[in-house]
Amino acid sequence: MIQRIQTIFLFLASACFFGLFGLPLATSETAMAGLFADRVYNIFDNPILIGVTCIGGVLALIAIFLFKNRPLQKKLGYGTLTLAILFIIVAIWLVVQDTESELTSNIDERLGLGLPLLAIFFVLFANRYIGKDEKLVKSMDRLR
């Protein structure tokens, strides 16, 4: 059913992904060449980050409406989880590659860097409750 707790968790995971469009990942006190040319590092600085963010948010939203097909819903949850981890890896890799030669002491992390971590936890909780629902349905089938 769509009013289950995993629906809330999947919606929150999707909101975390789409929240990245408005929140910066990091800021810098001084302008540097590359990602921090405008002193703000957000997803618009790299097309890979935009793509991973869009796909992750859409996958979480699609998983909400697949409540009748719990195995597929769980697979989409794992896909969203993979994209959140990929986002973190790519975002950190881009910063390391871009600021290798310059001082990184003046880079401040912002709320946008924590949103993919929140999405990971929300997807893990959603998959846990999807598994519980699947177990409940299988136990009811055995009683028939």
C-alpha positions in Angstrom: 0.0 0.0 0.0 1.1 3.5 -0.7 0.6 4.7 2.9 3.3 2.4 4.3 6.3 3.7 6.2 8.7 2.8 3.3 6.8 5.3 1.2 7.8 8.1 3.6 11.4 7.0 3.6 11.6 6.7 -0.2 10.0 10.2 -0.5 12.5 11.6 1.9 15.4 10.0 -0.1 14.0 11.6 -3.2 13.7 14.9 -1.5 17.3 14.7 -0.4 18.4 14.1 -4.0 16.3 17.0 -5.3 17.4 19.2 -2.5 20.9 19.1 -4.0 19.6 21.4 -6.7 19.3 24.2 -4.2 22.0 23.6 -1.7 25.8 24.0 -2.3 28.1 21.1 -1.5 31.0 23.4 -0.3 32.0 27.0 -0.4 35.4 28.8 -0.5 36.5 32.0 1.0 38.6 32.9 -2.1 37.9 32.2 -5.7 40.0 29.4 -7.2 40.3 28.1 -10.7 38.0 25.3 -11.6 35.1 24.2 -9.4 35.4 27.1 -7.0 35.7 29.8 -9.6 32.5 31.3 -8.3 33.4 30.3 -4.7 30.5 27.8 -4.6 30.7 24.1 -5.4 27.3 22.7 -6.3 25.9 20.0 -8.6 25.8 22.4 -11.6 29.6 22.4 -11.7 29.7 18.9 -13.4 27.2 17.2 -15.7 27.8 13.8 -14.0 26.6 15.2 -10.7 23.5 16.5 -12.3 22.7 13.2 -14.0 23.3 11.1 -10.9 21.1 13.5 -8.9 18.3 13.4 -11.3 18.3 9.6 -11.8 18.6 9.0 -8.1 15.7 11.2 -7.2 13.5 9.8 -10.0 14.3 6.2 -9.1 13.2 6.8 -5.5 10.0 8.4 -6.7 9.3 5.5 -9.1 9.9 3.0 -6.3 7.1 4.6 -4.2 4.5 3.6 -6.8 5.7 0.0 -7.2 4.2 -1.0 -3.9 2.5 -4.1 -5.5 5.9 -5.3 -6.8 8.0 -5.4 -3.7 11.0 -7.2 -5.1 11.3 -4.6 -7.9 10.8 -1.8 -5.4 13.6 -3.2 -3.3 15.9 -3.4 -6.4 15.1 0.2 -7.3 16.0 1.1 -3.7 19.4 -0.6 -4.1 19.9 1.3 -7.3 19.1 4.6 -5.5 21.5 3.6 -2.8 24.2 2.9 -5.4 23.7 6.3 -7.0 23.9 8.1 -3.7 27.3 6.4 -3.0 28.4 7.1 -6.5 27.4 10.8 -6.0 29.6 11.1 -2.9 32.5 9.4 -4.5 32.4 11.6 -7.6 31.8 14.8 -5.6 34.8 14.1 -3.4 37.0 13.0 -6.3 36.2 16.2 -8.3 37.3 18.4 -5.3 40.5 16.4 -4.8 41.4 16.6 -8.5 40.5 20.3 -8.7 42.3 21.5 -5.6 45.4 19.3 -5.6 47.8 22.1 -6.1 46.0 24.8 -4.1 45.3 25.1 -0.4 42.1 23.3 0.7 42.1 24.8 4.2 39.7 27.6 3.1 37.0 25.2 1.8 33.9 24.9 4.0 31.5 22.0 3.7 27.8 22.8 3.5 24.5 21.0 4.0 24.5 19.7 0.5 27.3 17.3 1.3 25.2 15.6 4.0 22.1 15.1 1.8 23.4 12.1 0.0 24.3 10.5 3.3 20.8 11.1 4.5 19.4 9.6 1.3 21.5 6.5 2.0 20.0 6.0 5.4 16.5 6.7 4.2 16.8 4.1 1.4 18.3 1.5 3.8 15.3 2.1 6.2 12.9 1.8 3.2 14.4 -1.4 2.0 14.3 -2.8 5.6 10.5 -2.2 5.8 10.0 -3.5 2.2 11.6 -6.7 3.4 9.4 -6.9 6.4 6.3 -6.4 4.3 7.5 -9.2 1.9 8.1 -11.5 4.9 4.6 -10.7 6.2 3.0 -11.5 2.9 4.9 -14.8 2.5 3.8 -15.8 6.0 0.2 -15.1 5.2 0.5 -17.1 2.0 1.7 -20.1 4.1 -1.3 -19.9 6.4 -3.8 -20.2 3.5 
